[in-house]
Amino acid sequence: MDTVISSDNQFRADNQQGRLDPLWIVGFVDGEGCFSISIFKNSTIKLGVQVFPEFVVTQGAKSLNVLEDLQKYFKCGKVYENRRSDNHRENIYRYCVRSLSDLNQLIVPFFR
């Protein structure tokens, strides 16, 4: 189950202004993020399938602040916690934008 994360952590060991640089964001997302489109069967929809586009960037718990910085920069999306039950020591966090209007008006134009 996903849990929405909100943090008021003001301490940053890194240069926060550097993290908000558009070129840094492009490079970071190139390595840690993706655009995806999932298609699910859904008998309640006229065509029988549901299209689910999203923009996602993932990080471990130690780098949660990076995802929060991206959320603040783009002013949209949410940060979710994915709890792990395998042998890894920390949970995974996702910055995720699913809104079509946010994807079309904010996220995609930024990367163009």
Backbone as a printed PyTorch tensor [residue, N CA C, xyz], in Angstrom:
tensor([[[  0.8350,  -1.1730,   0.0000],
         [  0.0000,   0.0000,   0.0000],
         [  0.8860,   1.2440,   0.0000]],

        [[  0.5370,   2.2130,  -0.7950],
         [  1.2830,   3.4660,  -0.8590],
         [  0.8950,   4.3810,   0.2850]],

        [[  1.8690,   5.0880,   0.8200],
         [  1.6340,   6.0730,   1.8600],
         [  2.1560,   7.4040,   1.3670]],

        [[  1.3420,   8.4470,   1.3760],
         [  1.7910,   9.7810,   0.9730],
         [  2.6900,  10.3190,   2.0640]],

        [[  3.8270,  10.9020,   1.6490],
         [  4.8170,  11.3840,   2.5950],
         [  4.8410,  12.8980,   2.5910]],

        [[  4.9310,  13.4630,   3.7600],
         [  5.0980,  14.8970,   3.9260],
         [  6.1450,  15.1120,   4.9940]],

        [[  7.1390,  15.9450,   4.6970],
         [  8.2150,  16.1640,   5.6520],
         [  8.5220,  17.6410,   5.7630]],

        [[  8.7790,  18.0950,   6.9720],
         [  9.1780,  19.4760,   7.1980],
         [ 10.6750,  19.5560,   7.4610]],

        [[ 11.4180,  18.5360,   7.0420],
         [ 12.8570,  18.4840,   7.2730],
         [ 13.5430,  19.6290,   6.5450]],

        [[ 14.0720,  20.5980,   7.3020],
         [ 14.7350,  21.7610,   6.7110],
         [ 16.2280,  21.5600,   6.5500]],

        [[ 16.8020,  20.5150,   7.1770],
         [ 18.2300,  20.2960,   7.1060],
         [ 18.5910,  19.6550,   5.7730]],

        [[ 19.5510,  20.2360,   5.0990],
         [ 20.0330,  19.6840,   3.8460],
         [ 21.5540,  19.6790,   3.8890]],

        [[ 22.1570,  18.5250,   3.6680],
         [ 23.6050,  18.4280,   3.6230],
         [ 24.1300,  18.8800,   2.2710]],

        [[ 23.2510,  18.9820,   1.2980],
         [ 23.6690,  19.3770,  -0.0390],
         [ 23.2160,  20.8050,  -0.3380]],

        [[ 23.5790,  21.2850,  -1.4920],
         [ 23.2230,  22.6340,  -1.9190],
         [ 21.8340,  22.5960,  -2.5310]],

        [[ 20.8340,  23.0590,  -1.8060],
         [ 19.4510,  22.9940,  -2.2790],
         [ 19.2650,  23.7990,  -3.5540]],

        [[ 19.9000,  24.9380,  -3.6640],
         [ 19.7570,  25.7370,  -4.8820],
         [ 20.2910,  24.9730,  -6.0910]],

        [[ 21.3920,  24.2560,  -5.9210],
         [ 21.9340,  23.4450,  -7.0070],
         [ 20.9770,  22.3590,  -7.4410]],

        [[ 20.2230,  21.8210,  -6.5100],
         [ 19.2780,  20.7660,  -6.8360],
         [ 18.1160,  21.2870,  -7.6760]],

        [[ 17.8010,  22.5450,  -7.5600],
         [ 16.6790,  23.0930,  -8.3090],
         [ 17.0800,  23.5950,  -9.6860]],

        [[ 18.3430,  23.4440, -10.0420],
         [ 18.8190,  23.8480, -11.3620],
         [ 18.1940,  22.9300, -12.4130]],

        [[ 17.5770,  23.4980, -13.4490],
         [ 16.9130,  22.6690, -14.4660],
         [ 17.8310,  21.6290, -15.1150]],

        [[ 19.0780,  21.9740, -15.3620],
         [ 19.9890,  21.0010, -15.9770],
         [ 20.2770,  19.8410, -15.0280]],

        [[ 20.3910,  20.1370, -13.7450],
         [ 20.5880,  19.0680, -12.7610],
         [ 19.3710,  18.1500, -12.7390]],

        [[ 18.1840,  18.7460, -12.7680],
         [ 16.9500,  17.9490, -12.7450],
         [ 16.8940,  17.0170, -13.9500]],

        [[ 17.2090,  17.5250, -15.1380],
         [ 17.1790,  16.6980, -16.3480],
         [ 18.1230,  15.5100, -16.2070]],

        [[ 19.3430,  15.7590, -15.7530],
         [ 20.3010,  14.6820, -15.5920],
         [ 19.8850,  13.6780, -14.5260]],

        [[ 19.3720,  14.1770, -13.4260],
         [ 18.9450,  13.3020, -12.3390],
         [ 17.7960,  12.4040, -12.7850]],

        [[ 16.8050,  12.9930, -13.4470],
         [ 15.6530,  12.2210, -13.9100],
         [ 16.0750,  11.2200, -14.9780]],

        [[ 17.0550,  11.5660, -15.7880],
         [ 17.5510,  10.6300, -16.7990],
         [ 18.0520,   9.3400, -16.1480]],

        [[ 18.6570,   9.4640, -14.9700],
         [ 19.1730,   8.2910, -14.2800],
         [ 18.2110,   7.6320, -13.3200]],

        [[ 17.2950,   8.3960, -12.7440],
         [ 16.4690,   7.8830, -11.6480],
         [ 14.9660,   7.9140, -11.9140]],

        [[ 14.5540,   8.3740, -13.0870],
         [ 13.1250,   8.5290, -13.3320],
         [ 12.6890,   7.9370, -14.6510]],

        [[ 11.3970,   8.0500, -14.9140],
         [ 10.8700,   7.5740, -16.1920],
         [  9.4710,   8.1450, -16.4390]],

        [[  9.0950,   8.1100, -17.6860],
         [  7.7220,   8.3280, -18.1050],
         [  7.1970,   6.9530, -18.4710]],

        [[  5.9890,   6.6500, -18.0490],
         [  5.4280,   5.3490, -18.4120],
         [  3.9410,   5.4820, -18.6950]],

        [[  3.4550,   4.5460, -19.4780],
         [  2.0230,   4.4490, -19.7500],
         [  1.6270,   3.0010, -19.5240]],

        [[  0.7350,   2.7930, -18.5820],
         [  0.2200,   1.4570, -18.3030],
         [ -1.1830,   1.3540, -18.8780]],

        [[ -1.5230,   0.1780, -19.3200],
         [ -2.8590,  -0.0730, -19.8630],
         [ -3.4570,  -1.2400, -19.0880]],

        [[ -4.6200,  -0.9860, -18.4870],
         [ -5.2880,  -1.9810, -17.6650],
         [ -6.6500,  -2.3210, -18.2590]],

        [[ -7.0210,  -3.5780, -18.1690],
         [ -8.3860,  -3.9710, -18.5300],
         [ -9.3300,  -3.3770, -17.5070]],

        [[-10.4290,  -2.7960, -17.9990],
         [-11.4280,  -2.2150, -17.1120],
         [-12.7810,  -2.3120, -17.8100]],

        [[-13.5790,  -3.2530, -17.3770],
         [-14.8640,  -3.5160, -18.0380],
         [-15.8790,  -2.4010, -17.8130]],

        [[-15.6110,  -1.4720, -16.8900],
         [-16.5500,  -0.3770, -16.6390],
         [-16.3460,   0.7910, -17.5990]],

        [[-15.3080,   0.7210, -18.4130],
         [-15.0100,   1.7840, -19.3780],
         [-15.4380,   1.3230, -20.7670]],

        [[-15.9300,   2.2370, -21.5840],
         [-16.4970,   1.9220, -22.8900],
         [-15.5670,   1.0760, -23.7590]],

        [[-14.2760,   1.4330, -23.8180],
         [-13.3350,   0.6870, -24.6490],
         [-12.7980,  -0.5620, -23.9680]],

        [[-13.0730,  -0.7220, -22.6860],
         [-12.6410,  -1.9100, -21.9580],
         [-11.2190,  -1.8460, -21.4210]],

        [[-10.5310,  -0.7240, -21.6680],
         [ -9.1750,  -0.5450, -21.1410],
         [ -9.0310,   0.8590, -20.5700]],

        [[ -8.1390,   0.9800, -19.6000],
         [ -7.8550,   2.2740, -18.9860],
         [ -6.3810,   2.5850, -19.2200]],

        [[ -6.1100,   3.7900, -19.7200],
         [ -4.7470,   4.2370, -19.9670],
         [ -4.3000,   5.0650, -18.7710]],

        [[ -3.1000,   4.7690, -18.2780],
         [ -2.6230,   5.3490, -17.0300],
         [ -1.2100,   5.9100, -17.2300]],

        [[ -1.0960,   7.1910, -17.6760],
         [  0.2380,   7.7820, -17.8490],
         [  0.7760,   8.3200, -16.5240]],

        [[  2.0920,   8.2670, -16.3510],
         [  2.6800,   8.8430, -15.1530],
         [  4.1510,   9.1650, -15.3610]],

        [[  4.6140,  10.1060, -14.5580],
         [  6.0150,  10.4900, -14.4730],
         [  6.4620,  10.1170, -13.0710]],

        [[  7.5540,   9.3520, -12.9510],
         [  7.9830,   8.8430, -11.6550],
         [  9.4990,   8.9930, -11.5070]],

        [[  9.9130,   9.4080, -10.3130],
         [ 11.3230,   9.4130,  -9.9290],
         [ 11.4030,   8.6720,  -8.6030]],

        [[ 12.3200,   7.7070,  -8.4740],
         [ 12.4120,   6.9150,  -7.2550],
         [ 13.7540,   7.1180,  -6.5560]],

        [[ 13.7080,   6.9820,  -5.2310],
         [ 14.9030,   7.0890,  -4.3860],
         [ 14.7030,   6.2820,  -3.1150]],

        [[ 15.8020,   5.9500,  -2.4740],
         [ 15.7530,   5.3220,  -1.1640],
         [ 15.4690,   6.3670,  -0.0960]],

        [[ 15.2490,   5.9050,   1.1180],
         [ 14.8860,   6.7880,   2.2330],
         [ 15.9340,   7.8680,   2.4870]],

        [[ 17.1980,   7.5510,   2.2800],
         [ 18.2650,   8.5200,   2.5430],
         [ 18.1850,   9.7400,   1.6300]],

        [[ 17.5360,   9.5920,   0.4860],
         [ 17.4500,  10.6880,  -0.4880],
         [ 16.0260,  11.2020,  -0.6740]],

        [[ 15.1810,  10.9910,   0.3150],
         [ 13.7960,  11.4640,   0.2550],
         [ 13.7300,  12.9590,  -0.0290]],

        [[ 14.6710,  13.7220,   0.5150],
         [ 14.6600,  15.1730,   0.3330],
         [ 14.7500,  15.5740,  -1.1370]],

        [[ 15.4090,  14.7850,  -1.9490],
         [ 15.5130,  15.0930,  -3.3800],
         [ 14.1320,  15.0520,  -4.0270]],

        [[ 13.3400,  14.0610,  -3.6690],
         [ 11.9920,  13.9450,  -4.2220],
         [ 11.1040,  15.0850,  -3.7450]],

        [[ 11.2680,  15.4680,  -2.4890],
         [ 10.5140,  16.6090,  -1.9700],
         [ 10.8970,  17.8920,  -2.7000]],

        [[ 12.1780,  18.0400,  -3.0200],
         [ 12.6340,  19.2080,  -3.7780],
         [ 12.0140,  19.2360,  -5.1740]],

        [[ 11.9200,  18.0650,  -5.8210],
         [ 11.2850,  17.9990,  -7.1440],
         [  9.8080,  18.3740,  -7.0550]],

        [[  9.1400,  17.8910,  -6.0430],
         [  7.7240,  18.2150,  -5.8580],
         [  7.5400,  19.7190,  -5.6790]],

        [[  8.4000,  20.3420,  -4.9090],
         [  8.3280,  21.7930,  -4.7140],
         [  8.6450,  22.5310,  -6.0130]],

        [[  9.6140,  22.0490,  -6.7590],
         [ 10.0140,  22.7050,  -8.0050],
         [  8.8660,  22.6960,  -9.0150]],

        [[  8.2630,  21.5260,  -9.2180],
         [  7.2020,  21.4040, -10.2270],
         [  5.8350,  21.8440,  -9.7070]],

        [[  5.6750,  21.9450,  -8.3910],
         [  4.4050,  22.3620,  -7.7710],
         [  3.2440,  21.4520,  -8.1560]],

        [[  3.5450,  20.1520,  -8.2300],
         [  2.5070,  19.1680,  -8.5110],
         [  3.0220,  17.7930,  -8.1030]],

        [[  2.1470,  16.8120,  -8.1620],
         [  2.5410,  15.4420,  -7.8490],
         [  2.5850,  15.1760,  -6.3580]],

        [[  2.9100,  13.9390,  -6.0400],
         [  2.9760,  13.5040,  -4.6410],
         [  4.1720,  12.5840,  -4.4600]],

        [[  4.6210,  12.5070,  -3.2110],
         [  5.6830,  11.5780,  -2.8510],
         [  5.0380,  10.4390,  -2.0720]],

        [[  5.2980,   9.2130,  -2.5110],
         [  4.7210,   8.0240,  -1.8900],
         [  5.8330,   7.1520,  -1.3150]],

        [[  5.4930,   6.4590,  -0.2540],
         [  6.4070,   5.4720,   0.3140],
         [  5.9680,   4.0870,  -0.1330]],

        [[  6.9140,   3.3120,  -0.6290],
         [  6.6710,   1.9140,  -0.9400],
         [  7.4420,   1.0930,   0.0930]],

        [[  6.7280,   0.5010,   1.0100],
         [  7.3860,  -0.3080,   2.0390],
         [  7.9160,  -1.5940,   1.4290]],

        [[  9.0930,  -1.9610,   1.8470],
         [  9.7360,  -3.1560,   1.3050],
         [  9.6650,  -4.2930,   2.3160]],

        [[  9.4760,  -5.4680,   1.8030],
         [  9.4510,  -6.6440,   2.6720],
         [ 10.5540,  -7.6260,   2.2840]],

        [[ 11.4660,  -7.1780,   1.4280],
         [ 12.5720,  -8.0440,   1.0230],
         [ 13.7760,  -7.8000,   1.9340]],

        [[ 14.9490,  -8.1350,   1.4950],
         [ 16.1310,  -8.0320,   2.3470],
         [ 16.8110,  -6.6570,   2.3090]],

        [[ 16.1870,  -5.6610,   1.7100],
         [ 16.7650,  -4.3210,   1.6800],
         [ 16.4610,  -3.5950,   2.9910]],

        [[ 17.3270,  -2.6920,   3.3590],
         [ 17.2170,  -2.0420,   4.6650],
         [ 16.3470,  -0.7920,   4.6680]],

        [[ 16.0930,  -0.2240,   3.5230],
         [ 15.2960,   1.0000,   3.5200],
         [ 14.1630,   0.9010,   2.5120]],

        [[ 13.0980,   1.6360,   2.7840],
         [ 11.9580,   1.6720,   1.8770],
         [ 12.2980,   2.5180,   0.6580]],

        [[ 11.5170,   2.3660,  -0.3740],
         [ 11.6730,   3.1350,  -1.5990],
         [ 10.6050,   4.2290,  -1.6060]],

        [[ 10.9740,   5.3960,  -2.1010],
         [ 10.0450,   6.5200,  -2.2170],
         [  9.9330,   6.9090,  -3.6770]],

        [[  8.7190,   7.3410,  -4.0560],
         [  8.4480,   7.7290,  -5.4410],
         [  7.8460,   9.1260,  -5.4840]],

        [[  8.4110,   9.9750,  -6.3190],
         [  7.7370,  11.2240,  -6.6710],
         [  6.9650,  10.8920,  -7.9330]],

        [[  5.6650,  11.1130,  -7.9050],
         [  4.8080,  10.6480,  -8.9840],
         [  3.8300,  11.7470,  -9.4170]],

        [[  3.7410,  11.9720, -10.7220],
         [  2.7590,  12.8980, -11.2960],
         [  1.8760,  12.0880, -12.2310]],

        [[  0.5910,  12.0730, -11.9430],
         [ -0.3720,  11.3120, -12.7510],
         [ -1.4200,  12.1890, -13.4230]],

        [[ -1.5730,  13.3990, -12.9730],
         [ -2.5830,  14.2970, -13.5270],
         [ -2.2440,  14.6240, -14.9800]],

        [[ -3.1970,  14.3870, -15.8800],
         [ -2.9640,  14.6980, -17.2920],
         [ -2.6570,  16.1770, -17.4990]],

        [[ -3.3750,  17.0440, -16.8070],
         [ -3.1150,  18.4760, -16.9820],
         [ -1.7170,  18.8460, -16.4670]],

        [[ -1.2830,  18.2890, -15.3340],
         [  0.0690,  18.5730, -14.8360],
         [  1.1310,  18.0010, -15.7680]],

        [[  0.8870,  16.8100, -16.2830],
         [  1.8390,  16.2200, -17.2320],
         [  1.9470,  17.0740, -18.4940]],

        [[  0.7950,  17.4910, -19.0320],
         [  0.7760,  18.2560, -20.2850],
         [  1.2390,  19.7000, -20.1280]],

        [[  0.9490,  20.3210, -18.9870],
         [  1.2420,  21.7450, -18.8170],
         [  2.5510,  22.0160, -18.0850]],

        [[  3.0330,  21.0780, -17.2620],
         [  4.2230,  21.3310, -16.4530],
         [  5.3860,  20.3850, -16.7660]],

        [[  5.1450,  19.1000, -16.6700],
         [  6.2310,  18.1260, -16.7400],
         [  6.7830,  17.9740, -18.1620]],

        [[  5.9370,  17.6360, -19.1210],
         [  6.4140,  17.4180, -20.4960],
         [  7.0520,  18.6780, -21.0850]],

        [[  6.4390,  19.8640, -20.9480],
         [  7.0910,  21.0640, -21.4880],
         [  8.4820,  21.3310, -20.8470]],

        [[  8.6320,  21.0130, -19.5710],
         [  9.9350,  21.1980, -18.9260],
         [ 10.9980,  20.3700, -19.6320]],

        [[ 10.6960,  19.1170, -19.9450],
         [ 11.6920,  18.2410, -20.5560],
         [ 11.8680,  18.4880, -22.0540]],

        [[ 10.9350,  19.1690, -22.6670],
         [ 11.1120,  19.5330, -24.0870],
         [ 12.1340,  20.6330, -24.1790]]])
